Amino acid sequence: MKNNLKKKGQGLVEYALILVLVAIVVIVVLTVLGKKVNTVMSNAASGLGP
């Protein structure tokens, strides 16, 4: 029974590590793309003018 609990705990830790890695990748991608989207939107807004 203890062995089965260790396997479940190990599986949970592996899923948690995968989720953390995915979250880091998403944050990095959004940071990089966010700057580019901000630049594009600023250029579009300035092109429209008052």
mmCIF file as gemmi writes it, N, C-alpha and C atoms, coordinates in Angstrom:
data_model
loop_
_atom_site.group_PDB
_atom_site.id
_atom_site.type_symbol
_atom_site.label_atom_id
_atom_site.label_alt_id
_atom_site.label_comp_id
_atom_site.label_asym_id
_atom_site.label_entity_id
_atom_site.label_seq_id
_atom_site.pdbx_PDB_ins_code
_atom_site.Cartn_x
_atom_site.Cartn_y
_atom_site.Cartn_z
_atom_site.occupancy
_atom_site.B_iso_or_equiv
_atom_site.pdbx_formal_charge
_atom_site.auth_seq_id
_atom_site.auth_asym_id
_atom_site.pdbx_PDB_model_num
ATOM 1 N N . MET Axp A 1 ? 0.818 -1.194 0 1 0 ? 1 A 1
ATOM 2 C CA . MET Axp A 1 ? 0 0 0 1 0 ? 1 A 1
ATOM 3 C C . MET Axp A 1 ? 0.867 1.266 0 1 0 ? 1 A 1
ATOM 4 N N . LYS Axp A 2 ? 1.955 1.241 0.793 1 0 ? 2 A 1
ATOM 5 C CA . LYS Axp A 2 ? 2.837 2.409 0.832 1 0 ? 2 A 1
ATOM 6 C C . LYS Axp A 2 ? 3.506 2.632 -0.515 1 0 ? 2 A 1
ATOM 7 N N . ASN Axp A 3 ? 3.856 1.546 -1.193 1 0 ? 3 A 1
ATOM 8 C CA . ASN Axp A 3 ? 4.497 1.662 -2.502 1 0 ? 3 A 1
ATOM 9 C C . ASN Axp A 3 ? 3.56 2.341 -3.496 1 0 ? 3 A 1
ATOM 10 N N . ASN Axp A 4 ? 2.279 2.002 -3.43 1 0 ? 4 A 1
ATOM 11 C CA . ASN Axp A 4 ? 1.289 2.593 -4.324 1 0 ? 4 A 1
ATOM 12 C C . ASN Axp A 4 ? 1.154 4.096 -4.059 1 0 ? 4 A 1
ATOM 13 N N . LEU Axp A 5 ? 1.191 4.491 -2.785 1 0 ? 5 A 1
ATOM 14 C CA . LEU Axp A 5 ? 1.109 5.905 -2.445 1 0 ? 5 A 1
ATOM 15 C C . LEU Axp A 5 ? 2.334 6.667 -2.937 1 0 ? 5 A 1
ATOM 16 N N . LYS Axp A 6 ? 3.509 6.038 -2.864 1 0 ? 6 A 1
ATOM 17 C CA . LYS Axp A 6 ? 4.729 6.681 -3.36 1 0 ? 6 A 1
ATOM 18 C C . LYS Axp A 6 ? 4.635 6.917 -4.86 1 0 ? 6 A 1
ATOM 19 N N . LYS Axp A 7 ? 4.077 5.958 -5.59 1 0 ? 7 A 1
ATOM 20 C CA . LYS Axp A 7 ? 3.934 6.118 -7.04 1 0 ? 7 A 1
ATOM 21 C C . LYS Axp A 7 ? 2.969 7.248 -7.367 1 0 ? 7 A 1
ATOM 22 N N . LYS Axp A 8 ? 1.876 7.34 -6.602 1 0 ? 8 A 1
ATOM 23 C CA . LYS Axp A 8 ? 0.921 8.427 -6.837 1 0 ? 8 A 1
ATOM 24 C C . LYS Axp A 8 ? 1.559 9.769 -6.524 1 0 ? 8 A 1
ATOM 25 N N . GLY Axp A 9 ? 2.315 9.821 -5.428 1 0 ? 9 A 1
ATOM 26 C CA . GLY Axp A 9 ? 2.997 11.064 -5.069 1 0 ? 9 A 1
ATOM 27 C C . GLY Axp A 9 ? 4.021 11.465 -6.107 1 0 ? 9 A 1
ATOM 28 N N . GLN Axp A 10 ? 4.741 10.472 -6.632 1 0 ? 10 A 1
ATOM 29 C CA . GLN Axp A 10 ? 5.73 10.753 -7.671 1 0 ? 10 A 1
ATOM 30 C C . GLN Axp A 10 ? 5.034 11.276 -8.923 1 0 ? 10 A 1
ATOM 31 N N . GLY Axp A 11 ? 3.906 10.694 -9.274 1 0 ? 11 A 1
ATOM 32 C CA . GLY Axp A 11 ? 3.16 11.154 -10.441 1 0 ? 11 A 1
ATOM 33 C C . GLY Axp A 11 ? 2.683 12.584 -10.269 1 0 ? 11 A 1
ATOM 34 N N . LEU Axp A 12 ? 2.221 12.904 -9.067 1 0 ? 12 A 1
ATOM 35 C CA . LEU Axp A 12 ? 1.76 14.266 -8.807 1 0 ? 12 A 1
ATOM 36 C C . LEU Axp A 12 ? 2.905 15.263 -8.91 1 0 ? 12 A 1
ATOM 37 N N . VAL Axp A 13 ? 4.063 14.889 -8.404 1 0 ? 13 A 1
ATOM 38 C CA . VAL Axp A 13 ? 5.229 15.779 -8.49 1 0 ? 13 A 1
ATOM 39 C C . VAL Axp A 13 ? 5.625 15.982 -9.944 1 0 ? 13 A 1
ATOM 40 N N . GLU Axp A 14 ? 5.581 14.926 -10.745 1 0 ? 14 A 1
ATOM 41 C CA . GLU Axp A 14 ? 5.927 15.053 -12.162 1 0 ? 14 A 1
ATOM 42 C C . GLU Axp A 14 ? 4.942 15.968 -12.877 1 0 ? 14 A 1
ATOM 43 N N . TYR Axp A 15 ? 3.643 15.817 -12.598 1 0 ? 15 A 1
ATOM 44 C CA . TYR Axp A 15 ? 2.652 16.703 -13.21 1 0 ? 15 A 1
ATOM 45 C C . TYR Axp A 15 ? 2.871 18.147 -12.77 1 0 ? 15 A 1
ATOM 46 N N . ALA Axp A 16 ? 3.206 18.351 -11.513 1 0 ? 16 A 1
ATOM 47 C CA . ALA Axp A 16 ? 3.442 19.703 -11.019 1 0 ? 16 A 1
ATOM 48 C C . ALA Axp A 16 ? 4.648 20.33 -11.714 1 0 ? 16 A 1
ATOM 49 N N . LEU Axp A 17 ? 5.715 19.553 -11.9 1 0 ? 17 A 1
ATOM 50 C CA . LEU Axp A 17 ? 6.896 20.078 -12.596 1 0 ? 17 A 1
ATOM 51 C C . LEU Axp A 17 ? 6.579 20.433 -14.043 1 0 ? 17 A 1
ATOM 52 N N . ILE Axp A 18 ? 5.787 19.589 -14.698 1 0 ? 18 A 1
ATOM 53 C CA . ILE Axp A 18 ? 5.396 19.881 -16.077 1 0 ? 18 A 1
ATOM 54 C C . ILE Axp A 18 ? 4.574 21.161 -16.133 1 0 ? 18 A 1
ATOM 55 N N . LEU Axp A 19 ? 3.639 21.325 -15.198 1 0 ? 19 A 1
ATOM 56 C CA . LEU Axp A 19 ? 2.821 22.54 -15.171 1 0 ? 19 A 1
ATOM 57 C C . LEU Axp A 19 ? 3.667 23.78 -14.925 1 0 ? 19 A 1
ATOM 58 N N . VAL Axp A 20 ? 4.661 23.669 -14.055 1 0 ? 20 A 1
ATOM 59 C CA . VAL Axp A 20 ? 5.542 24.806 -13.79 1 0 ? 20 A 1
ATOM 60 C C . VAL Axp A 20 ? 6.338 25.164 -15.04 1 0 ? 20 A 1
ATOM 61 N N . LEU Axp A 21 ? 6.854 24.164 -15.725 1 0 ? 21 A 1
ATOM 62 C CA . LEU Axp A 21 ? 7.613 24.436 -16.956 1 0 ? 21 A 1
ATOM 63 C C . LEU Axp A 21 ? 6.731 25.071 -18.023 1 0 ? 21 A 1
ATOM 64 N N . VAL Axp A 22 ? 5.515 24.575 -18.174 1 0 ? 22 A 1
ATOM 65 C CA . VAL Axp A 22 ? 4.585 25.155 -19.149 1 0 ? 22 A 1
ATOM 66 C C . VAL Axp A 22 ? 4.263 26.599 -18.774 1 0 ? 22 A 1
ATOM 67 N N . ALA Axp A 23 ? 4.048 26.859 -17.493 1 0 ? 23 A 1
ATOM 68 C CA . ALA Axp A 23 ? 3.754 28.218 -17.052 1 0 ? 23 A 1
ATOM 69 C C . ALA Axp A 23 ? 4.917 29.157 -17.353 1 0 ? 23 A 1
ATOM 70 N N . ILE Axp A 24 ? 6.142 28.705 -17.125 1 0 ? 24 A 1
ATOM 71 C CA . ILE Axp A 24 ? 7.318 29.536 -17.414 1 0 ? 24 A 1
ATOM 72 C C . ILE Axp A 24 ? 7.4 29.844 -18.905 1 0 ? 24 A 1
ATOM 73 N N . VAL Axp A 25 ? 7.177 28.839 -19.739 1 0 ? 25 A 1
ATOM 74 C CA . VAL Axp A 25 ? 7.221 29.055 -21.186 1 0 ? 25 A 1
ATOM 75 C C . VAL Axp A 25 ? 6.143 30.043 -21.615 1 0 ? 25 A 1
ATOM 76 N N . VAL Axp A 26 ? 4.945 29.898 -21.075 1 0 ? 26 A 1
ATOM 77 C CA . VAL Axp A 26 ? 3.852 30.817 -21.427 1 0 ? 26 A 1
ATOM 78 C C . VAL Axp A 26 ? 4.186 32.239 -21.004 1 0 ? 26 A 1
ATOM 79 N N . ILE Axp A 27 ? 4.742 32.403 -19.815 1 0 ? 27 A 1
ATOM 80 C CA . ILE Axp A 27 ? 5.097 33.743 -19.35 1 0 ? 27 A 1
ATOM 81 C C . ILE Axp A 27 ? 6.155 34.377 -20.246 1 0 ? 27 A 1
ATOM 82 N N . VAL Axp A 28 ? 7.161 33.599 -20.629 1 0 ? 28 A 1
ATOM 83 C CA . VAL Axp A 28 ? 8.218 34.121 -21.5 1 0 ? 28 A 1
ATOM 84 C C . VAL Axp A 28 ? 7.647 34.502 -22.862 1 0 ? 28 A 1
ATOM 85 N N . VAL Axp A 29 ? 6.823 33.641 -23.427 1 0 ? 29 A 1
ATOM 86 C CA . VAL Axp A 29 ? 6.237 33.92 -24.747 1 0 ? 29 A 1
ATOM 87 C C . VAL Axp A 29 ? 5.353 35.158 -24.687 1 0 ? 29 A 1
ATOM 88 N N . LEU Axp A 30 ? 4.524 35.268 -23.658 1 0 ? 30 A 1
ATOM 89 C CA . LEU Axp A 30 ? 3.655 36.438 -23.546 1 0 ? 30 A 1
ATOM 90 C C . LEU Axp A 30 ? 4.453 37.717 -23.329 1 0 ? 30 A 1
ATOM 91 N N . THR Axp A 31 ? 5.551 37.628 -22.617 1 0 ? 31 A 1
ATOM 92 C CA . THR Axp A 31 ? 6.386 38.807 -22.399 1 0 ? 31 A 1
ATOM 93 C C . THR Axp A 31 ? 6.994 39.28 -23.718 1 0 ? 31 A 1
ATOM 94 N N . VAL Axp A 32 ? 7.523 38.343 -24.488 1 0 ? 32 A 1
ATOM 95 C CA . VAL Axp A 32 ? 8.152 38.704 -25.771 1 0 ? 32 A 1
ATOM 96 C C . VAL Axp A 32 ? 7.098 39.204 -26.754 1 0 ? 32 A 1
ATOM 97 N N . LEU Axp A 33 ? 6.006 38.471 -26.882 1 0 ? 33 A 1
ATOM 98 C CA . LEU Axp A 33 ? 4.968 38.88 -27.826 1 0 ? 33 A 1
ATOM 99 C C . LEU Axp A 33 ? 4.261 40.148 -27.366 1 0 ? 33 A 1
ATOM 100 N N . GLY Axp A 34 ? 4.14 40.328 -26.067 1 0 ? 34 A 1
ATOM 101 C CA . GLY Axp A 34 ? 3.481 41.523 -25.542 1 0 ? 34 A 1
ATOM 102 C C . GLY Axp A 34 ? 4.199 42.786 -25.961 1 0 ? 34 A 1
ATOM 103 N N . LYS Axp A 35 ? 5.524 42.764 -25.936 1 0 ? 35 A 1
ATOM 104 C CA . LYS Axp A 35 ? 6.298 43.933 -26.355 1 0 ? 35 A 1
ATOM 105 C C . LYS Axp A 35 ? 6.091 44.212 -27.843 1 0 ? 35 A 1
ATOM 106 N N . LYS Axp A 36 ? 6.072 43.148 -28.643 1 0 ? 36 A 1
ATOM 107 C CA . LYS Axp A 36 ? 5.889 43.326 -30.087 1 0 ? 36 A 1
ATOM 108 C C . LYS Axp A 36 ? 4.482 43.825 -30.4 1 0 ? 36 A 1
ATOM 109 N N . VAL Axp A 37 ? 3.486 43.278 -29.728 1 0 ? 37 A 1
ATOM 110 C CA . VAL Axp A 37 ? 2.104 43.714 -29.952 1 0 ? 37 A 1
ATOM 111 C C . VAL Axp A 37 ? 1.938 45.161 -29.508 1 0 ? 37 A 1
ATOM 112 N N . ASN Axp A 38 ? 2.569 45.537 -28.413 1 0 ? 38 A 1
ATOM 113 C CA . ASN Axp A 38 ? 2.504 46.914 -27.941 1 0 ? 38 A 1
ATOM 114 C C . ASN Axp A 38 ? 3.096 47.86 -28.978 1 0 ? 38 A 1
ATOM 115 N N . THR Axp A 39 ? 4.216 47.471 -29.578 1 0 ? 39 A 1
ATOM 116 C CA . THR Axp A 39 ? 4.841 48.302 -30.602 1 0 ? 39 A 1
ATOM 117 C C . THR Axp A 39 ? 3.932 48.438 -31.825 1 0 ? 39 A 1
ATOM 118 N N . VAL Axp A 40 ? 3.347 47.336 -32.259 1 0 ? 40 A 1
ATOM 119 C CA . VAL Axp A 40 ? 2.451 47.379 -33.418 1 0 ? 40 A 1
ATOM 120 C C . VAL Axp A 40 ? 1.234 48.259 -33.134 1 0 ? 40 A 1
ATOM 121 N N . MET Axp A 41 ? 0.652 48.112 -31.963 1 0 ? 41 A 1
ATOM 122 C CA . MET Axp A 41 ? -0.525 48.917 -31.616 1 0 ? 41 A 1
ATOM 123 C C . MET Axp A 41 ? -0.165 50.397 -31.501 1 0 ? 41 A 1
ATOM 124 N N . SER Axp A 42 ? 0.986 50.694 -30.944 1 0 ? 42 A 1
ATOM 125 C CA . SER Axp A 42 ? 1.415 52.089 -30.839 1 0 ? 42 A 1
ATOM 126 C C . SER Axp A 42 ? 1.619 52.706 -32.229 1 0 ? 42 A 1
ATOM 127 N N . ASN Axp A 43 ? 2.22 51.94 -33.126 1 0 ? 43 A 1
ATOM 128 C CA . ASN Axp A 43 ? 2.427 52.426 -34.489 1 0 ? 43 A 1
ATOM 129 C C . ASN Axp A 43 ? 1.089 52.627 -35.193 1 0 ? 43 A 1
ATOM 130 N N . ALA Axp A 44 ? 0.155 51.72 -34.984 1 0 ? 44 A 1
ATOM 131 C CA . ALA Axp A 44 ? -1.161 51.862 -35.612 1 0 ? 44 A 1
ATOM 132 C C . ALA Axp A 44 ? -1.894 53.069 -35.06 1 0 ? 44 A 1
ATOM 133 N N . ALA Axp A 45 ? -1.81 53.273 -33.746 1 0 ? 45 A 1
ATOM 134 C CA . ALA Axp A 45 ? -2.493 54.414 -33.12 1 0 ? 45 A 1
ATOM 135 C C . ALA Axp A 45 ? -1.898 55.728 -33.589 1 0 ? 45 A 1
ATOM 136 N N . SER Axp A 46 ? -0.57 55.777 -33.701 1 0 ? 46 A 1
ATOM 137 C CA . SER Axp A 46 ? 0.054 57.02 -34.157 1 0 ? 46 A 1
ATOM 138 C C . SER Axp A 46 ? -0.217 57.259 -35.635 1 0 ? 46 A 1
ATOM 139 N N . GLY Axp A 47 ? -0.416 56.194 -36.398 1 0 ? 47 A 1
ATOM 140 C CA . GLY Axp A 47 ? -0.723 56.335 -37.814 1 0 ? 47 A 1
ATOM 141 C C . GLY Axp A 47 ? -2.128 56.881 -38.037 1 0 ? 47 A 1
ATOM 142 N N . LEU Axp A 48 ? -3.032 56.598 -37.128 1 0 ? 48 A 1
ATOM 143 C CA . LEU Axp A 48 ? -4.399 57.101 -37.275 1 0 ? 48 A 1
ATOM 144 C C . LEU Axp A 48 ? -4.457 58.598 -37.029 1 0 ? 48 A 1
ATOM 145 N N . GLY Axp A 49 ? -3.685 59.059 -36.055 1 0 ? 49 A 1
ATOM 146 C CA . GLY Axp A 49 ? -3.609 60.485 -35.773 1 0 ? 49 A 1
ATOM 147 C C . GLY Axp A 49 ? -4.897 61.03 -35.201 1 0 ? 49 A 1
ATOM 148 N N . PRO Axp A 50 ? -4.846 62.283 -34.781 1 0 ? 50 A 1
ATOM 149 C CA . PRO Axp A 50 ? -6.047 62.907 -34.193 1 0 ? 50 A 1
ATOM 150 C C . PRO Axp A 50 ? -7.016 63.377 -35.26 1 0 ? 50 A 1
